[in-house]
């Protein structure tokens, strides 16, 4: 940060201006700026993860006074069945490079949610207690529902880490009519 302060001062001297804002970083700098030390010229941080997820990003510890569950991702169950924990036939890696489950646990209750890699980072999702994320495709999330009875149409709220949140916040779905009068989903990436 001292190098940033020197750079700001040299820019001011070279350009003959005063910089009102010297942005020093992001949520990972929060402990530094809130500490007892001098922050020098830094008077701005771009905070995302710390405010939105309520955790500092270096050690993922909750921040006093903030909620870690202020935002949730709600997904709809589109299938709920007891199915084999491993598919039959030749098993290879998924389209996203993940390996299949390491062992066969027999038949287990599985729920498929209308949510996948195109919507979020599935590895960053935390389901409610009793549910376990098994895997995902581009548009489906497969969950072991354990003892929970989840029916088609039920909605389940997931917590997420910053990676999953960023993807959720930058991908939107819009339903548009197609040429035959039906409806289709169009995905839209936002830069805001």
Secondary structure per residue as TSV (DSSP state, phi and psi in degrees):
chain	resnum	aa	ss	phi	psi
A	1	X	-	360.0	-30.0
A	2	X	H	-65.8	-35.7
A	3	X	H	-65.5	-36.5
A	4	X	H	-65.0	-41.2
A	5	X	H	-62.5	-42.5
A	6	X	H	-63.1	-42.0
A	7	X	H	-62.6	-44.0
A	8	X	H	-60.6	-43.8
A	9	X	H	-66.4	-38.6
A	10	X	H	-69.6	-33.9
A	11	X	H	-65.3	-43.6
A	12	X	H	-59.3	-44.0
A	13	X	H	-65.7	-47.3
A	14	X	H	-65.9	-36.2
A	15	X	H	-99.7	-9.9
A	16	X	T	68.0	35.8
A	17	X	-	-126.8	168.3
A	18	X	-	-115.2	125.0
A	19	X	-	-86.2	114.6
A	20	X	S	-75.5	-30.7
A	21	X	-	-121.0	126.8
A	22	X	-	-124.0	102.3
A	23	X	E	-85.5	121.0
A	24	X	E	-100.5	-0.3
A	25	X	E	152.7	-143.6
A	26	X	E	-139.6	-158.6
A	27	X	G	-57.9	-27.5
A	28	X	G	-69.6	-13.8
A	29	X	G	-96.1	4.1
A	30	X	H	-61.9	-46.2
A	31	X	H	-61.2	-37.5
A	32	X	H	-63.5	-48.7
A	33	X	H	-70.7	-29.1
A	34	X	H	-86.7	-8.2
A	35	X	S	-72.5	-179.5
A	36	X	S	-80.9	-12.3
A	37	X	S	-74.2	167.3
A	38	X	-	-79.2	130.8
A	39	X	-	-90.4	-2.1
A	40	X	T	62.5	-132.7
A	41	X	T	-80.4	-14.7
A	42	X	-	-68.1	121.5
A	43	X	-	-132.4	17.6
A	44	X	E	-153.6	135.6
A	45	X	E	-127.4	144.4
A	46	X	E	-94.9	102.4
A	47	X	-	-100.7	125.4
A	48	X	S	-125.7	-72.4
A	49	X	H	-55.6	-44.7
A	50	X	H	-61.4	-42.9
A	51	X	H	-79.8	-45.3
A	52	X	H	-76.7	-35.9
A	53	X	H	-104.4	-15.0
A	54	X	S	74.5	21.9
A	55	X	B	-132.2	147.6
A	56	X	-	-83.8	139.9
A	57	X	T	-79.1	-11.8
A	58	X	T	-77.4	-38.3
A	59	X	T	-126.3	2.2
A	60	X	-	60.2	29.5
A	61	X	-	-86.4	143.8
A	62	X	B	-61.1	147.2
A	63	X	-	-97.8	126.7
A	64	X	T	-52.9	133.8
A	65	X	T	88.4	-8.8
A	66	X	S	-111.5	156.9
A	67	X	-	-98.4	137.2
A	68	X	S	-90.4	-1.9
A	69	X	-	-125.7	26.6
A	70	X	S	-66.6	-30.1
A	71	X	-	-117.8	141.2
A	72	X	-	-133.7	158.2
A	73	X	E	-113.0	118.7
A	74	X	E	-101.5	128.6
A	75	X	E	-124.8	147.0
A	76	X	E	-97.0	135.1
A	77	X	E	-74.3	125.9
A	78	X	E	-110.3	-9.2
A	79	X	E	-155.6	141.6
A	80	X	E	-145.6	109.5
A	81	X	E	-149.6	160.2
A	82	X	E	-87.0	123.4
A	83	X	E	-139.1	162.2
A	84	X	E	-62.0	141.2
A	85	X	S	-68.9	-24.7
A	86	X	S	-124.7	137.4
A	87	X	-	-68.1	159.3
A	88	X	S	-88.6	166.0
A	89	X	S	88.4	-165.9
A	90	X	-	-73.2	129.0
A	91	X	-	-109.7	127.4
A	92	X	-	-128.0	-177.4
A	93	X	-	-72.3	161.2
A	94	X	-	-77.5	175.6
A	95	X	T	-62.2	-20.8
A	96	X	T	-102.9	13.2
A	97	X	S	84.0	8.3
A	98	X	-	-83.5	146.5
A	99	X	-	-83.7	155.1
A	100	X	-	-67.9	165.6
A	101	X	-	-54.1	142.6
A	102	X	S	-70.0	-26.0
A	103	X	S	-142.8	155.5
A	104	X	-	-85.1	121.3
A	105	X	-	-104.0	12.7
A	106	X	-	80.0	-160.1
A	107	X	E	-78.4	133.9
A	108	X	E	-136.5	155.2
A	109	X	E	-74.0	122.3
A	110	X	E	-123.5	140.8
A	111	X	E	-122.0	135.7
A	112	X	E	-106.6	128.0
A	113	X	E	-107.4	148.7
A	114	X	S	-79.9	72.2
A	115	X	-	-164.0	133.8
A	116	X	-	-156.3	-160.6
A	117	X	T	-59.0	-31.8
A	118	X	T	-71.3	-16.2
A	119	X	T	-102.2	-32.0
A	120	X	S	-162.2	-177.1
A	121	X	-	-97.1	99.0
A	122	X	G	-56.8	-29.3
A	123	X	G	-68.3	-16.6
A	124	X	G	-96.9	6.6
A	125	X	E	-90.3	141.7
A	126	X	E	-119.7	110.6
A	127	X	-	-75.4	168.0
A	128	X	-	-62.2	160.0
A	129	X	T	-54.0	139.9
A	130	X	T	95.9	-14.8
A	131	X	-	-110.5	146.6
A	132	X	E	-132.9	126.3
A	133	X	E	-71.5	125.4
A	134	X	E	-95.8	-34.2
A	135	X	E	171.7	-177.7
A	136	X	E	-158.0	157.0
A	137	X	-	-112.6	-165.7
A	138	X	S	-63.9	-31.1
A	139	X	S	-133.5	11.7
A	140	X	-	-136.0	143.6
A	141	X	E	-116.7	127.2
A	142	X	E	-105.5	126.9
A	143	X	E	-128.1	136.6
A	144	X	E	-81.5	117.0
A	145	X	-	-87.3	-0.5
A	146	X	T	54.6	-125.9
A	147	X	T	-88.7	-6.1
A	148	X	-	-75.4	136.7
A	149	X	-	-96.8	107.1
A	150	X	-	-115.1	128.5
A	151	X	-	-105.6	159.7
A	152	X	T	-56.7	132.2
A	153	X	T	97.2	-20.0
A	154	X	-	-65.1	147.7
A	155	X	E	-110.1	139.6
A	156	X	E	-125.1	135.9
A	157	X	E	-95.4	126.6
A	158	X	E	-107.8	145.1
A	159	X	E	-91.2	163.0
A	160	X	E	-147.8	160.2
A	161	X	-	-89.1	-177.6
A	162	X	H	-65.5	-37.6
A	163	X	H	-59.1	-46.2
A	164	X	H	-67.2	-39.2
A	165	X	H	-62.8	-44.9
A	166	X	H	-58.3	-43.9
A	167	X	H	-66.2	-40.3
A	168	X	H	-62.4	-40.6
A	169	X	H	-75.9	-17.5
A	170	X	H	-108.8	-2.3
A	171	X	E	-119.4	123.6
A	172	X	E	-118.6	154.0
A	173	X	E	-112.9	136.0
A	174	X	E	-127.1	132.1
A	175	X	E	-93.3	125.2
A	176	X	E	-128.6	150.4
A	177	X	E	-72.1	142.8
A	178	X	-	-96.1	-179.4
A	179	X	T	-67.3	-20.1
A	180	X	T	-95.0	8.3
A	181	X	S	87.7	1.0
A	182	X	-	-87.6	-174.4
A	183	X	E	-116.6	148.6
A	184	X	E	-142.2	157.6
A	185	X	E	-90.5	134.6
A	186	X	E	-118.4	128.1
A	187	X	E	-89.8	142.0
A	188	X	E	-134.1	127.2
A	189	X	E	-93.9	134.8
A	190	X	-	-108.8	142.9
A	191	X	-	-101.9	13.2
A	192	X	-	-95.9	360.0
